[in-house]
Amino acid sequence: MPITVPDSSWYRAKSSEAGVACSCPYANVHKCHRYYASVYMLGEVRMITSISDDKKSELDEFWNQSGLAPVIAEEDTGVSGSEGKSSSFSNFCPEVSYKYFRYYASYLSRYVDEIDKDSGQRIAERENIEGDWRYEWQFLSACHYLECSVYDQVDEFNSKGIGKFDQLAHSNIVVLIGRMENCLESNDPSGVLHAASNILETMAKDVLGDERLANQTLGSFIDKYKNESSLPVEIKNVVGNIYNLRNKMPLSGHGSTDTPNINMQDAIVIAATTKFIVEIEYRTKII
């Protein structure tokens, strides 16, 4: 029986079949404990930069109060192996697994010894499956985010926490907001501006509901949006200003050799303003 290769094509196909976004809307350290724990554990074994002590204390307190933090080891995210040589990764967020291992999986285990590795690689060579993970891993449990064992709890937690706003906005916007927040956490102000602009463009297309705009840029139909949106004129002008700033700012959506002149304070204001505009637009839409 052929093995499952949980690569990006597999993930997109599963998402399309279920009619959901291609990435988990809760892939964020403030939205999912498993995502946070997965990133934290990779830092602990020095595969990536460790989360700072201050940030860890803040997140630990947040998740301890949430009621979602695991209380037994079998349910917690973990990494095993000798020092400097991690051998297995259990209860992992599939989004994190893909980012660092290139496979969407909740469990990955390396070969125990060279004999098993040689055997696994020979099978992989014989079956000649594109992207075969058996060249590196002995066991792997493919996992789409909808199949993650904590997804339902995380979904309910976030829906309650934001008054079900995720159910009002387009699913692509929810994903982009998560991406914007990730840029904030990684001190990437240009990335924040890029994500914010994409959020506002997606929002405008969804609110207008005109299929002819699907492949258009916000700049090409900003006047139509301003004429038809029920938001105050001042707020609609801000939408255009953020989009225009993206078009001028290096590293925010276009190639440039110049240094961007946007700082984290600017990025925080842009992110908060973008979420504010999106929430007003969608809540006004259902009145």
Number of C-alpha atoms within 10 A of each C-alpha: 3 6 13 14 21 24 17 15 10 16 21 17 12 19 18 12 9 11 10 15 17 19 22 20 23 23 22 20 20 16 18 23 27 29 22 23 22 25 24 21 19 21 15 14 18 13 14 13 12 15 16 11 9 9 10 14 11 11 17 16 10 14 18 12 10 11 11 15 17 14 9 7 8 10 14 16 23 18 20 13 13 9 9 9 11 16 16 19 22 20 23 26 30 30 24 23 22 16 10 13 13 16 25 28 27 25 21 24 19 20 19 12 8 9 9 13 18 14 14 19 18 14 14 18 12 9 12 10 15 8 14 18 23 23 18 14 18 18 14 23 17 21 22 21 24 16 12 18 15 17 17 12 13 18 18 11 17 18 14 12 11 10 10 14 17 18 11 15 18 17 18 18 24 21 21 22 22 22 22 27 23 18 21 19 14 11 14 19 26 24 22 29 30 25 26 30 29 22 24 22 23 18 21 24 20 17 17 13 11 10 10 8 15 11 8 12 14 23 13 10 14 18 12 12 21 18 11 12 16 13 17 9 11 8 15 18 14 15 23 20 13 18 23 14 15 23 17 13 20 19 20 23 17 11 9 12 7 9 9 14 10 16 12 15 9 14 22 17 10 19 21 12 17 22 16 12 17 20 16 13 18 17 12 12 13 7 5
